[in-house]
Each structure stands twice: as structure tokens, then as C-alpha cells.
Amino acid sequence: MAHRYQTILLFGAPGAGKGTQGKILGQVPGFYHLSCGEVFRTLDMSSDLGRTFMQYSSKGLLVPDDVTIKMWHQNMHARTVLSDYKPNADVLVLDGIPRNVNQARLLEKHIHVLQIIHLVCPDKEEMIGRLRRRALKENRIDDAKEEVIRKRWSVYEMETFPVLAHYPKARVREVDATGSPARVLQHILECVVPVQESHFTNPITGEKVEPEQPASDNGMAAPRKAPKRKGAKR
């Protein structure tokens, strides 16, 4: 199989904070964030794929899965050619894709999913309230309508949530999405940093990252032993 991008998926219901957390994580060396929305926004409308996209979106129709994946892959290829994204150095962090099980299957030849961060919303009504407040704050009146928000949740529950079952349970890590952005980020980092370190070198120095040592009695990580010099007495 051709080279696949080493990937972490940000997954969760509408309003869970996938985009917010993805943008923050993408600023950390060693991680590269891309949202599905960004793919659509940067699409060249004069290209064949752009014209195909307009044929559907102008009628309010969903873009077919195979076209969506082609657009995404074309976008990723361009970012790689421009060295904006470096597959040998960065973990790819995706949010908003795959949106359904068929997209997950189509993506398999392009990405190797190392881990899925499932941003969990224990209280659905609280999250719906959060979405309404956010839409009003950003002056998106139509998005603040409760029937619109509940429709988005319904689509998520029917089409997107089943994607989780497509991947091995061992790769899925749950993070409570209802805390402050900083607290949610803290828990996400606890999950993804070991994954990044186990697959890539230190993005600053280029050195292989050594696993953390067990904590000592004072709660601090035990210092690593200095390597022996040649000729040194034992």
C-alpha cells in the first residue's frame, strides 16, 4: 500500500470543540491540523473538482463521499508539495472528516489512524445551549435556531457517530468536552503526546524522543542516566 499519513482524528458531536482544539494543537510543533471546512474553503472553483462541488452545493445537496475524499486528498497533496505539511515529521490532526462510515473506508488508503480523540458531551442539552450562545455571539442567527441545532445533532447521531465502531476500541480515547478549553486541551495532550513521540523524532532537535522515566518518590520524573564514556572505568 502507498504511503499513508500518520493521523489522529478529532471526533465529537456538534459544539464539542473539535475545531477549537484542532487549531490549538496545530500550533504545537510535531502536529499539523486540517479541518474539512478548510478544504472546502480553499477549493479552486475553476477546477474540475471545484465545478463538481458547486453543482451540488448550489442546490443545497451534500457532496458525494468519493468527491469529498478526492477534494481532501488533492488538498493534502498540495500542502505536502509546498512543504506546509511534512509527513515524515508531523502527525496529521483531522477534524470534520470522516463524516460517515463510507468516508472512513475511502480514507483507509490515504491515512493510518494512530488514535481517535472522542470529545464526549455527557449532557446533550448543555451542549445545545452552548451552540446557541456561540451562534448568537458570532451573529449567526440562523445557526442559533434550536431546530437547526437539533437537526445537526440528529445527523451526527445517525451518520457520524457509527464511525467510531469502524476503528478498534483500543485506538479510541474519550475526553470530556464540557470543561474549559485549557482543561480539555490538557487531557487531549495527555493522550496524543505519547503517540507523537512513539512515531516521530523531536520536532525541534530531530533527536529520537526517549520514553519518560517512572516518577521518583518526590513525584518528579527520575533523571536519565548519562551515557558511559569510552574507556571509563566501571
N, C-alpha and C positions, 0 to 999 in steps of 0.2 A: 504493500500500500504506500502511496506517495506520502511525503512529509505532512504531518498533521500538526496544527498549532496546539501547544500545551495550554489548556484552558481551564479557568474557573468560571462557573455560572453563578450569577446573582439571580435568585429566584424568589418570587413572592407575589402576594395579591396587590391590586392597585392601591397606592398610597403607602406601601410598606417601606419605601425609601430606597429602592434599587438604584435609581438614577443618582440620588444624592451620595450614597455610599460608594457607588462606582466611580464618580468624579473624584472623590477624595482619595480613594485607593489608587486611582490612576496617576496621582501626583507623587506616589511613593516609588522611588527607583526600584526597578525589577517587576513592576506591574504596568500593564497597558490596558486602559479601559475603552470600550466601544459599545455604544448603545444602538439598538436597532433604529431608533428615531434619527440618530446622526447619519446612518446610512441613507435613509430616505431624503434627509435634508440636503445632503451633498451630492445627490444623484444628478448626472448630466442629462437634462431633459431632451437634449438633441440627439442622444444616443439611442440605439435600438431598445435597450432596456428601459431608458427614460420614457420613450414614447409608449412602450407597453405598460409601464407604471401609470402613465396619465390616462390610458384607455380605461383602466379600472377605477382609479381614484377619482377621476372627473365624474364618474357615475355613482360614486359612493360605495363602490364594491371593494371587497378585500382582494388584495393582490394574491394570486395563486402561490402556493408554497414553493414550487420549483422556481418561479420567477424571483420570489423573495430571497431564496438561498443564492441564486445566481448574482443578484444585486449585492448581497452581503459579501460573497466571495470575490467579486470584482473589486469592491471597495477595499477589502483586506489586501488583495494583491497589490493594489496601487499604493497602500500605506507601507507595504513591505519593500516595494521597489524604491520608494522615496526614503527608505530607512527611518520613517516615522515610527514604525513598529519593527522591532528586531526579534524575530522568532527564536534565535539562539540565546537571547539574553533576557527576554521579558515573558512573564506569564500573561496570557491574554485574559482579560476580565470582561465577560459579556453580560449585558442585561437587555431584556426585551426579546430575546431570541434564544432558544426555540420557543415559539408560541403554542405549538401543539406537538403531538407525538410524531406526526408525519415529518415535520420540520426537523425534529430530533434525529430521525432516521436519515434524512437527506444530509444532515450536517456531519454524520459519522465519518465520512471520507475526508473531511476537512479539519476536524478538531478531535483532540484526545482530551476528554473531560477528566481532569485530575480530582476536582472537588466541586460540590454544589452547595452554596450557602443559601439555605432556605430561611428567608426572613419571615418569621411566624407572627401572625396577628391573632392573639388569643380572643380578643374582643372585637368582633366584626363591626358592631355599632359604633364603637370608639373610632375605628379606622374610617368609617363612612363620614363621621363628624369631622375627622382630620382632613379628609379630602375636600369637604365643603368649605372649611375655613381656608384651606390653601388656595382653592379656586377663587374665593372672594377676595383674598389678599392680593392675588395676581390679576384681579379684574377679569377673570374668565367666567362670566355669569352663566353661560350655558353649561359649563362643566360643574357648576355648583348645584345644579338641579338634582334632587335626590333620586329621581327615576333614572337619570343618566348614570349616576354613580352605581346604583344597584344593578343596572344592565351590565356595566363593566365587570362588576363582581360576578354576575351570573355567567358571563362569557369565560371569565377566568376559571371558575369552578368546573365548568363543563369541558373546556378545551385545553386550558393550560395546566391546571393542577395535575391531571393524569400524567404529565411529562415526568414528574418525579419518579413514578413507578417504572419508567423506561430505563433508569440507571440503577446500579447496585446500591442497596441501602447503605453500605459501608462508605460510600462517597458523599452521602448527604449529611450536612451538619446544620442543625437548627439554631437560629439566633433570634431572640425576642426583639421584634422590630418596634416595640412601643416605648422604649427608653429614649433618652436624649440622643441626638446624632453622635456625640462623642462616645457615649456609653456603648451604643450599637457598634460603632467602629472598633472600639476596644475588643469586643467579643469576636468580630469578624477577623481582626488581625491575629487573635489567638488561634484561629482556625487556619488561616491562609499562609502565615509566615512560615511555618514548618514545611508546607507544601512547596513554597517557592524555594526555600533553602535546600530541599532534597532533590530538586531538579535543575537548579541553576547555580552559578557561582555568585559571589558577592558583586552586585551591580556597580559598586564604586571601585573596588580594588581588583576585581577579576579573579580573586582567590576563591578556592573551594571553601564553603562555609562548614565549620566544624559543628557537630551537634552539641547542644548545651549540656553542661555537666550537671549532675544531680546537686540539688541545693545542700549547702553545709548546715551545721547546727544553728548558725545565726541567720538562716534564711536566705543568704546570698549564694549565688552560684559558685561552686568551688573553682578556684583558678586552675587554668590548664597548665600542665607541667611543661617546662621549657624543654625543647629537644636537646638530646645529648650531643656535645661536640665531638668530632672525630678525635680519637686519641685521649679523650678524657678518661680518668680513672673511675672505675665503678665504685 
